[in-house]
């Protein structure tokens, strides 16, 4: 029997063996905020109420309602989903253990902190405490009506509530509350990057690892979020644009109506489908997660003294091509529409003249004015990787480096652990050369048991895993 007291009561977890050596303690399904039900839908998370007696922490809590583009069955979805999981090598160590808090990706649309993807077995070998958690997704987490009732960013405020819970309680699990690293990939990387500039997140962590995402990526910040909300209401048969009426309408909708969305405010948005993300909040006298201009916020609001490690994978966009539709469709658009090569930020904020001029220069740079075809597909994938991920990561890194220590990596590991490139068979896009897709770094940090088999500890692949996890955990320990 393994028990730990946290600020809300006593938890009972369990000690388990690690297939990769040793054992660890795990506490799963710990509530960190009240269930966001009824009048709490779309609201900032509220403090969890204390419980009496001993609460069992041996099963994961429900995952947040979502649409899963991987077509994997999710039977345990609920609005009651704000749970944290803690894995620790030692509850009473002689010296407090460095803490790593993982923020999952999934385009703010899908994912959870559960161990089907994000188990602790690789990282915990390096004597760190690992924390994972769920946060609200899609419209339930990111709807914004620009009102006090629905100011936006509920999902990000969930993340802040989880980080505050960790700061308050992690010492009871053997963790060091003064040595916390937040890390995340894709939308999780964009989240980590936003925490670096959010006034709500100050003082909650000491180091940060945004992987394949940043505040400067076009998809990480909401474009016309209120218009998206109005469009969603119309799609559901409700045609009012009055904010109060919209709020009452959305509050009564079944969760199923607020996920698996298909919304475009502009034609260019048909090329990506992150419908709801981090909004620029108006001031209603409440805590605001983010407000203002992104570049100004990075320059002026960046948490100083926080070491940052950031980077991207070698072939980021290949996974988006495989999920987003046939390659032939993308080639047809690239061949037909000059503005295809305009950066997505210009689609949102620039004039058509700006778009066409930028597109002309970029097409000349990447293709030397040759026709886009399968013969130069590498150039196309490289451009799209830069537009969607790499530019935002590097732009933010340069701004970070004005005040903070910044380390940049390019992830090139290739093995059978490149599960997403392998699962979606994207090698054919590049004549079957070794592809390191978006999210292919995950299976070197976590077992990702949903997609992978156990690894032989004497294999070259395990050496790669050990090298990557050593790099990540050493940064968490020492910066």
N, C-alpha and C positions, 0 to 999 in steps of 0.2 A: 504494500500500500504506500503510495507516494502522494503526500499532501503539501499544498502550498497555500499560504494566506495572501490574498490580494486585497485591494482597498474595498472591494464589494463583498468579500466573504472568503470561504475556504474552498479550494479546488482539489479534486482527486484525479491525478493522472496515472501514468504507468511507465515502467522502465521496459525498454525493448532492446533486442539485439540488433546491431547494425551488420548487415551482410558484408559490408566492406571493412569490418573490424571494430571491435569494442561494442559499447552499448550507449544508449542515451535515454533521456526522459522526455516524454511528450505529453502535452496538454492541448487538447483540441476542442474546438467549439466553445471558446470562452466569449461571452457577450461583452462588447466594449461600448455599446450604446443601446438605448431603448429600441425595440423594433419600430421601424418608421412606418407605422400603419395608420390608417384613418386620417385624422387631421395632421399627422406628422409626415405624411407623404409629401415629398419635394422640400421638406424643411431641413434645416441644419440638424444633425444628430443631437439627441438629448442624452444626458448622463444616465447610465444604467443604474437601476435601483438595487440596493444590497439584497442578498438572499440569506435565508436562514439555513443553518445546517451545512452539510457538505454537498457541493455541486459536482457531479460527475463530468469530467473533461476528457472522455475517452473516445468520443465520436465527433466527426466534423459537423458543424452547423450547416443549415441549408445554404445553397449558393444563391446569389442574387438573380432575379429574373433576367433572362437574356436570350438573345438569338445566337446560336453557335454556328459559324460558317463552316466548321469542320464536320458538321452533320453527326456529331457524337451525341448520343442520348444523354439528356440531363433530366433525371426524374425527381430530384430533390430541390427544385427551385421554390423560392418563397420570398415575399417582401421582408419577412423576418430573417435577415441574412447577415447582420452586422456582427461577425464573429472573427476572433483572432486565434491563431495557433502558435504555440511556443514549443521549441525543441531545444533542449539544453544538455550539454555533456555532463554537467555537475550542478546540483542544486545548492551545495554548500562548498564552493571552492575556496582555497586559501586566498586567492586573488580574484577579484571580479573579472568576468569573462567578457571580451568584446562582443557587441551585439550587431547583427545584420538584419535589417527589416526589409523584406521583399515586397515590392508593389507590382502586382501582375499586370501584364499587357492585355491586348485584345481589342484595341481600337475604341476603348471606353464602351464596348458593346458586349463583350463576353469575357469569361474567365473567372477564376476564383483563387483562393489561397490554398486549396486542397492539394493533397500529395499525388493525385493522378498525374500532375505535371511537376509540382514544386515540392518534392520531398526533401528531407534534410540530409540524407545519407552521405552525400559527397562533401558538403561544406562542413558538417559538424565534426568530421575527422580532424579538422584543423583547429579545434578548440575555440569555436565561436558559438554563440547562441543565435539560432535562426528564428525569426518571427515572420509569419505570413498572415494575410487577412483578406476578407472580402470587402468590397465597397459597392454602392449602388451604381448601376450601369444604364446606358441608353437614356431614354426620356425620364425614367424614374430617378436617375442620378444627375442628369445634366439639363433637364428642361429649364428654360429661362424665359420668363414673361416680363422681365424688367420691372417687377413689382416687389413690394415687401413680402407678399405671400410666396412668390416664386422668383427670387433674385438670381437663381442659378447656382451651379457648382456644389450641389448637395453631395455628390459623390466625392469631390475633393475635400469637403468638410468632414466626410466620413474618414478619409485618410488621415486628416489632422487629428480627429478623435482617437483613431487607432494609435497614432504616434504619441499622443498625450498619455494614453493608457500605458504604452510601453515605457515611457519616461517615468511614469508614476510607480509602476509595478515590477519592472524587469529585474530589479535587485533581488526580489524574492525568489527568482528563478536562477540566481547565480550570475546574472548579467550585470554589466557595468553601465549605469545610466549616463555616465559621462564619456562613454565611448560607443556611440551609436552611429552606424552607417546605414543610410537608406540606399537601396538600389532597385532598379526596375528596367524592363525592356519594352521597347516600342511605346505604346501608350503609357506603360509604367515608367519608361525613360522620360517621356514628356511630363509625367506627373512629378518625378523626382526633380526635374529641371524647374518646374513651377514652384515646388517647395523651397527651392533656393532663393526665390524672390518674394514669396508670400509672407505678409506680416503675421499670418496665423501660425506659421511654421517655425518662426524664429526661436532658437534655443532648444529645439527638439531633437537635433542630430548634430553630428560632428564631422561627418564625411558623406560624400554622395557619389554614386555611380549611375549616371544616366546612360543606358545602353540603347543605341539605335533610336534615339528620340530626344527632342529638346523643345523648349518653349518656342524656338524659332522655326520649327517645322510647321508648315502651313496648316496641317490637320490638328495640331495640338491646341489651337485657339479657335473658338467658335466664330463663324462668320454669319452675321445676321441671325442670331439664335431665336429672337422673337418671331421672325418670319418663318423659321423652321417650325416653331410651335403652332403658328396659325395654319401652316400647310398641313401639319399632322392632324389638326382638328378637322380641317376640310376633308382630308382623306378618310376620316372616321365619320363623316356625315354631319359635322357641326360647323356652321358657317359664320358664327359671330367672331369679331375681332376685339371685342371688349375684354380686357384682361381679367376682370372679376368673373365674367361668365366663362371664359376659357379655363380659369382655375377650378371652378366648380365642376366643369365638364370633365377635365382631366382627373380630378380627384376621385370621381365616381367610376372611371374606366377600369375594366379588368386588366390585370397586368399584361395579359397576352396581347392587348391592343397597343401596348406601348413599347413592344420590342419587334424585331424582324421588320424593320421599317424600310421604305423605299421613297426617299424624299430628295428632290433636287430643287434648289431655289434658282440656280443658274445652269445653263447647258453644260458648262465646263465641269460641274460637279458630278456629272455622270461617270467621270473617270475615277472617282473614289467615293466611298460610301460611309464615311464617318460623319454621322448626322448631328450628333450632339457632343460637344467637348467643352473646354474650359472657357467660360464667359467673362467678359469685362463687366464686373458688377457695378451697378449704381448704388449710391449711398442712401440707405434707409435706416441708418442708426444701428445696424447690426454689424457683426464681424464680417468683413469681406475677405474672401480668399484671394481674389486677384482683381485689380482695377488699374486702368491707365494703359499706356503704350508699352508693348513688349520690350522694345529696345531701351527705352528710358528706364523701365523697371529693372532690366538686367544691369544697366549702368549705375543706377542709383540705389536699388533696393537689395542687391545681392548680399547674402549673409557672408560677411568677411570672416576669415579664419577657418572656413570650411574647405578642406582639400577635396578636389574633384577629379575623378577618373572617368573619361567618356570616350565613346568610339562607335564603330559601326562594323558590319560584316562586309566581306569582299563583294558579294553579289546581292545586295539588299533586295532589289526589286523583283528578282526572279520569282519569289513566292507570291507576290501580288499579281504577277502575270498569270501564274497557274491557277490562282483562285478567282481572279477578276474576269476571266473570259478567254476565249481562243486567241492565240497569238495573231491569227490572221485579222481579227477585228482591230487589234491595236495597230498593226501595220497599215491597215486601210485608213485609219484615222490619221496616222502620221503622214501618210502619202497625200491625203486629201485636204487636210485643214492646216493652213500655215500656223495658226495660233496654237496648234498642238504642242509646239516646243516652247511656248511662253511659260515661264514659271507659274505655278499655281497661285502664288501670292499675288501676281499681277492679274490673274483671272478675277480675283476677288476685289482688288483695290486699285488696279490700274486702268487706264483708258484702252480702247481697242488699238489705238496708235502705239501706245507703250507696249502692248502685247505683241503686235506684229513686228515691231523693231527688235525687241528682245528675242523673239522667235527666229528672226532672220540671222542674228548674230550667233545664237546657240546652234542653229542647224549648220551654219558654216563651220563653227568650231568642232562640232562632233562628227559631221559627215562630209566636210569639205565640199558641200553642195552636191554630193552624190544622192541619188534616189535612195530612200530608205527601203531596205529589203532584208530578206533572210541572210543575205551575204554579209550584211554589216549589223546583224542583230546585237552583237556585243556592244556596239556603240550606242544603240538604242537603249539597251538595258542599263548601260553605264549612265547615260543622261537621266533616265527615269529614277535610278537609285539616288543620284545627286539631288534631283528636284524634290523627291519625297523624303529623303532621310539625311544624306551626307551633308548637304549644304547647311541645313538647320543645325546639325550637330557641330560642324566646324565653326559656323558663324557664332553660335553661343559660346563655344570654347574660347574663341579669341576674345570675346567680351569678358568672360569669366577671368581670363588670365590677367586682366588689368588690376585685379585686386587679390586674387586667390591663386594658390598653387593648382595647376591643371596638368593632367597627364592624359595623352590621347593614344588610343590603340586602333589598329585595324585587325579584325578577327579573320584569320585565314585557315583555321583548323579544318581538316577534312578527314572524315572516317565514316563508318556506318552510323555514328552518332549524329550526323547531319540529317536529323530525322525529317525535317520539313521538306528539304530539298529532295530527299529520297521518297517520302510519302506521296508527294505530289508530282514526282517524276519530272523534275524541271531540267534534268541534264540534257534532254533533247533540244532545249532552247539554245544550247551553246555547244552543239556537236558532242555532247556527253563528256565535256571536260569537267573537272572537279568544281562543283558549285558549292559556295558557302552562302546560303540564302539568309534572308531576314529570319530571325529567330533560331538560326542554327547554332547559336552560342548557348542556347538554353540547356541542351542535353549534356553539356560539359560542366554545367553548374549544378544540375538537378538530375535525378534518375529518369524523369519523364517516362514513368512506367506505363503510361497509356500507349506509348508508341514504341518503346524499346525493350530489349531483353537485358538481363543482368550481364554485367561486364566481368570478364575474367581478369582478376587482379594482377596477373602476370603479363597481360597483353600490352601491346603498344598503345592501344586505345586508352587503357586505364592510365598509362603514363601521361597521355595528353590531358585526361581529366584531372589528374593530380597537378599537372603544371598550371592549368587554368584556375583551379580552385585555390592553389597556393598563391597565385598572383592576386586574386580577388580578396582572399582572407588576409593576406599580408597588408594590402592597402587598407583594409578595415582596421587592422591592428595598429599600423604604424603610419599610415598616410603615404 
